[in-house]
Amino acid sequence: MRYAADHVKVTVPGSAGNLGPGFDCLGMALGVVDTIEVKLLASTDIIVEVSGEGEGRIPLDGTHLFVSTLRATLNRLDAPGTGLHVVARNSIPHGQGLGSSAATAVAALVAARALIAEPDVLSDEDILTAATLLEGHPDNAAPALFGGAVVCWQDRAGAHATPLVVAEGVETAVVIPHGVVPTVEARAALPDSVPHKDAAFNASRAALLVHALAGSPALLFDATEDRLHQGYRAGHMPSAMAMMKELRERGLAAVVSGAGPAVLVLGTHLAGDGFADGPLAWADGIGDDTWRCILTSESVPGATVERLG
């Protein structure tokens, strides 16, 4: 496989998985993005520069998730070996349940497709399946790739997603604490099985949530109830549970975003409820933490790529 470009730029959004009851099958893109540029080098050098989220904390070598995913993908496509110069400008918070690792994996796969001369060999479903293999589930990778809100699932053929209708006026506010919770820790808190009545409860709420998002926002509060994961993870994210309790007592449809500890609010006219981009002074002290917000008022596009050279 030959290259058709040697310099590409990918922009990819963060996302909220689960949306409360839709465990591992519902997700929505958020209005916060990472931008990653990659240049192919004639040498074998790996150069990684990171600014913003993760700066000083994530690896700057071949173990960086973007680099390892890109190299594995190019090797699988029999593209010639090459060095890489990666420049990542990160805005998606890390360790907060906003899909930063899924966004990075999707960005690498989309970059690989843009670099090669035959991009059709890497379809959207190929990219979603590859990202899902890395993540274990598609509810962050799918909105990162396609944008908007999605319903996603897996079968023997791989991972799949279809757009979820969201009515005009439905907004999201993600409220982010200072502390982080490693995703692996949050997932380890889940039991191997749950009571049948809890599974039935979540099935009803997930179905109701699809309807509520499509044009019945008054039902969002009831539709975001969950018995499958949030309660089991409560001990690992006390600040998130305190914030969710505070917001739901105010009648707001608040859930843990993905594996947490960020809290996602679904609703309309959220600015009137005190949500705005940046620090939330009114929230300071809730759960003994400080909080900031990402407010998204419109549908967010998925990953985009530009050939620069």
C-alpha positions as CSV (number, residue, x, y, z in Angstrom):
1,M,0.0,0.0,0.0
2,R,1.5,3.3,-1.1
3,Y,1.0,6.7,0.6
4,A,-1.0,9.5,-1.0
5,A,-0.1,12.1,1.6
6,D,2.6,12.6,4.2
7,H,0.9,15.2,6.4
8,V,-2.6,15.1,7.7
9,K,-4.6,16.9,10.5
10,V,-7.5,15.2,12.3
11,T,-10.1,16.9,14.5
12,V,-12.1,14.6,16.7
13,P,-14.7,15.3,19.5
14,G,-15.0,14.0,23.0
15,S,-18.2,12.1,23.9
16,A,-20.4,10.9,26.7
17,G,-21.1,7.2,26.8
18,N,-24.1,5.4,28.3
19,L,-26.3,8.5,28.7
20,G,-27.5,6.9,31.9
21,P,-29.4,3.7,31.2
22,G,-28.0,3.0,27.7
23,F,-25.0,1.1,29.1
24,D,-22.3,0.6,26.4
25,C,-24.9,1.3,23.6
26,L,-25.9,5.0,23.6
27,G,-23.4,7.9,23.2
28,M,-23.3,11.5,22.2
29,A,-20.5,13.7,20.8
30,L,-19.7,16.8,22.9
31,G,-18.5,20.2,22.0
32,V,-14.8,19.7,22.9
33,V,-12.2,18.5,20.5
34,D,-8.7,17.3,20.1
35,T,-6.7,18.2,17.0
36,I,-3.8,16.0,16.0
37,E,-1.4,16.5,13.1
38,V,0.9,13.7,11.9
39,K,3.8,13.9,9.4
40,L,5.6,11.0,7.9
41,L,9.4,11.1,8.3
42,A,12.1,9.7,6.1
43,S,13.9,8.5,9.3
44,T,12.6,6.0,11.9
45,D,12.2,8.7,14.5
46,I,9.1,9.0,16.6
47,I,8.5,12.6,17.7
48,V,5.4,13.4,19.9
49,E,4.4,16.8,21.1
50,V,1.4,17.3,23.4
51,S,-0.2,20.5,24.6
52,G,-3.3,21.0,26.7
53,E,-4.9,18.0,28.4
54,G,-2.4,15.3,29.3
55,E,0.6,17.5,28.8
56,G,3.4,16.2,30.9
57,R,1.5,13.1,31.9
58,I,1.1,11.0,28.7
59,P,4.0,9.2,26.9
60,L,5.9,10.9,24.1
61,D,7.1,7.8,22.3
62,G,5.8,4.8,20.4
63,T,3.5,3.9,23.3
64,H,1.4,7.0,22.8
65,L,-2.1,5.6,21.9
66,F,-2.2,7.6,18.6
67,V,1.2,6.5,17.6
68,S,0.7,2.8,18.5
69,T,-2.7,2.7,16.8
70,L,-1.5,4.4,13.7
71,R,1.5,2.2,13.3
72,A,-0.4,-1.0,13.8
73,T,-3.0,0.1,11.3
74,L,-0.4,1.1,8.6
75,N,1.4,-2.2,9.2
76,R,-1.8,-4.1,8.8
77,L,-2.4,-2.3,5.5
78,D,1.2,-3.2,4.3
79,A,2.1,0.5,4.1
80,P,5.9,1.2,4.1
81,G,7.5,1.7,7.5
82,T,8.2,5.3,8.4
83,G,9.0,7.6,11.2
84,L,6.3,9.9,12.6
85,H,6.1,13.5,13.9
86,V,2.8,13.9,15.9
87,V,1.6,17.1,17.3
88,A,-1.5,16.8,19.6
89,R,-3.5,19.8,20.8
90,N,-5.8,18.2,23.4
91,S,-8.9,19.8,24.9
92,I,-10.8,16.6,25.8
93,P,-10.3,16.0,29.6
94,H,-8.5,12.8,30.5
95,G,-9.8,10.3,33.1
96,Q,-13.1,12.0,33.3
97,G,-15.4,9.8,31.3
98,L,-15.4,12.0,28.2
99,G,-14.0,9.5,25.7
100,S,-10.5,10.8,25.4
101,S,-8.9,7.5,24.6
102,A,-11.7,6.6,22.1
103,A,-11.2,9.9,20.4
104,T,-7.4,9.3,20.1
105,A,-7.9,5.8,18.6
106,V,-10.5,7.1,16.1
107,A,-8.2,10.0,15.2
108,A,-5.3,7.5,14.5
109,L,-7.5,5.3,12.3
110,V,-8.9,8.2,10.4
111,A,-5.4,9.6,9.9
112,A,-4.3,6.2,8.5
113,R,-7.1,6.3,6.0
114,A,-6.2,9.8,4.9
115,L,-2.5,8.9,4.5
116,I,-2.9,5.9,2.2
117,A,-3.6,5.9,-1.6
118,E,-6.6,3.5,-1.3
119,P,-8.8,4.9,1.5
120,D,-11.7,2.6,0.6
121,V,-9.9,-0.4,2.2
122,L,-10.6,1.2,5.5
123,S,-14.4,1.8,5.8
124,D,-16.2,3.6,8.6
125,E,-17.3,0.2,10.0
126,D,-13.7,-1.0,9.9
127,I,-12.6,2.0,11.8
128,L,-15.4,1.6,14.4
129,T,-14.7,-2.1,14.9
130,A,-10.9,-1.4,15.3
131,A,-11.5,1.4,17.8
132,T,-14.0,-0.8,19.7
133,L,-11.5,-3.6,19.9
134,L,-9.2,-1.2,21.7
135,E,-11.9,0.3,23.9
136,G,-14.0,-2.8,24.6
137,H,-17.3,-1.1,23.7
138,P,-18.4,1.3,20.9
139,D,-20.4,4.0,22.8
140,N,-17.6,6.5,22.8
141,A,-15.9,5.5,19.5
142,A,-19.1,5.8,17.5
143,P,-20.0,9.4,18.4
144,A,-16.3,10.3,18.0
145,L,-16.4,9.0,14.5
146,F,-19.9,9.9,13.3
147,G,-20.8,12.8,15.5
148,G,-24.2,13.6,17.0
149,A,-25.9,10.9,19.1
150,V,-25.8,7.2,18.2
151,V,-27.2,3.8,19.1
152,C,-24.4,1.2,18.7
153,W,-24.1,-2.5,19.0
154,Q,-21.7,-5.4,18.3
155,D,-22.2,-8.8,16.6
156,R,-19.9,-11.4,15.0
157,A,-19.2,-9.0,12.1
158,G,-17.9,-6.2,14.4
159,A,-19.2,-3.0,15.8
160,H,-22.1,-0.9,14.2
161,A,-23.8,2.4,14.9
162,T,-26.8,4.3,13.6
163,P,-27.7,7.9,14.2
164,L,-30.1,8.7,17.1
165,V,-32.6,11.5,16.4
166,V,-32.2,14.4,18.8
167,A,-34.7,17.2,18.7
168,E,-33.7,20.8,18.2
169,G,-33.2,22.5,21.5
170,V,-31.9,19.5,23.5
171,E,-28.6,20.5,25.0
172,T,-25.9,18.8,27.1
173,A,-23.9,20.2,30.0
174,V,-20.9,18.2,31.3
175,V,-19.9,19.1,34.8
176,I,-16.3,18.1,35.4
177,P,-14.7,17.7,38.9
178,H,-11.0,18.3,39.6
179,G,-10.4,14.6,40.5
180,V,-10.2,11.7,38.0
181,V,-11.2,8.1,38.1
182,P,-9.3,5.6,35.9
183,T,-11.7,3.8,33.5
184,V,-10.3,0.4,34.4
185,E,-11.0,1.0,38.0
186,A,-14.6,2.1,37.3
187,R,-15.3,-0.9,35.1
188,A,-13.8,-3.3,37.7
189,A,-16.5,-2.1,40.1
190,L,-19.3,-3.7,38.0
191,P,-20.7,-7.1,39.0
192,D,-20.7,-10.1,36.7
193,S,-24.5,-10.2,36.8
194,V,-27.4,-8.0,37.9
195,P,-31.0,-8.8,39.0
196,H,-33.4,-9.5,36.2
197,K,-35.7,-6.7,37.5
198,D,-32.8,-4.2,37.2
199,A,-32.1,-5.3,33.6
200,A,-35.8,-4.9,32.7
201,F,-35.8,-1.5,34.4
202,N,-32.9,-0.2,32.3
203,A,-34.3,-1.6,29.1
204,S,-37.5,0.5,29.7
205,R,-35.5,3.6,30.5
206,A,-33.2,3.3,27.5
207,A,-36.1,2.9,25.2
208,L,-37.8,5.9,26.8
209,L,-34.6,7.9,26.5
210,V,-34.5,7.4,22.7
211,H,-38.1,8.8,22.6
212,A,-37.4,11.6,25.0
213,L,-34.3,12.8,23.0
214,A,-36.3,12.7,19.8
215,G,-38.8,15.3,20.9
216,S,-40.2,14.8,24.4
217,P,-37.6,16.4,26.6
218,A,-40.1,16.6,29.5
219,L,-39.5,12.8,29.9
220,L,-35.7,13.1,30.1
221,F,-35.6,13.0,33.9
222,D,-37.4,9.7,34.1
223,A,-35.6,8.4,31.1
224,T,-32.2,8.8,32.6
225,E,-32.7,6.6,35.6
226,D,-30.2,3.7,35.9
227,R,-29.7,0.6,37.9
228,L,-27.0,-1.2,36.0
229,H,-23.8,0.8,36.7
230,Q,-23.9,4.1,38.5
231,G,-24.8,2.6,41.9
232,Y,-22.0,0.0,41.7
233,R,-19.5,2.7,40.9
234,A,-20.6,5.2,43.6
235,G,-17.8,4.3,46.0
236,H,-15.2,5.2,43.4
237,M,-16.6,8.6,42.6
238,P,-18.2,10.2,45.7
239,S,-17.9,13.7,44.2
240,A,-19.8,12.7,41.0
241,M,-22.6,11.0,43.1
242,A,-22.9,14.1,45.3
243,M,-23.2,16.3,42.2
244,M,-25.7,14.0,40.5
245,K,-27.8,13.9,43.7
246,E,-27.8,17.7,43.8
247,L,-28.8,18.1,40.2
248,R,-31.5,15.5,40.2
249,E,-33.0,17.0,43.4
250,R,-33.3,20.1,41.3
251,G,-35.3,18.1,38.7
252,L,-32.5,18.0,36.1
253,A,-31.7,14.8,34.1
254,A,-28.2,14.2,35.4
255,V,-26.2,11.0,34.9
256,V,-22.6,9.9,35.2
257,S,-20.8,10.6,31.9
258,G,-19.4,7.2,30.7
259,A,-17.3,5.7,33.5
260,G,-17.2,9.1,35.3
261,P,-16.5,11.1,37.3
262,A,-17.9,13.9,35.1
263,V,-21.6,14.3,35.3
264,L,-23.7,14.8,32.1
265,V,-26.9,16.9,32.2
266,L,-29.5,16.5,29.3
267,G,-32.1,19.2,28.9
268,T,-33.3,22.4,27.3
269,H,-32.3,26.0,28.1
270,L,-29.5,24.8,30.4
271,A,-27.9,28.3,30.6
272,G,-31.0,29.3,32.6
273,D,-30.2,26.5,35.1
274,G,-26.7,28.0,35.7
275,F,-24.6,26.1,33.2
276,A,-22.0,27.9,31.1
277,D,-18.6,27.0,29.7
278,G,-15.8,27.3,32.3
279,P,-15.7,27.2,36.1
280,L,-19.0,26.8,37.9
281,A,-18.7,29.0,41.0
282,W,-22.1,27.8,42.4
283,A,-20.9,24.2,42.3
284,D,-17.7,24.7,44.4
285,G,-17.8,22.5,47.4
286,I,-20.3,20.0,46.1
287,G,-18.8,16.6,46.8
288,D,-15.8,18.5,48.4
289,D,-14.6,19.3,44.9
290,T,-14.4,22.2,42.4
291,W,-16.2,22.0,39.0
292,R,-16.1,23.3,35.5
293,C,-18.5,22.9,32.6
294,I,-18.7,22.2,28.9
295,L,-22.0,23.3,27.5
296,T,-23.1,21.9,24.0
297,S,-26.1,23.5,22.4
298,E,-26.0,22.0,18.9
299,S,-25.2,18.6,17.2
300,V,-21.4,18.1,17.1
301,P,-19.8,16.7,13.9
302,G,-17.6,13.6,14.1
303,A,-14.0,13.2,13.2
304,T,-12.8,15.3,10.2
305,V,-9.5,15.0,8.4
306,E,-7.5,17.3,6.1
307,R,-4.6,16.4,3.9
308,L,-1.9,19.1,4.4
309,G,0.9,17.6,2.2
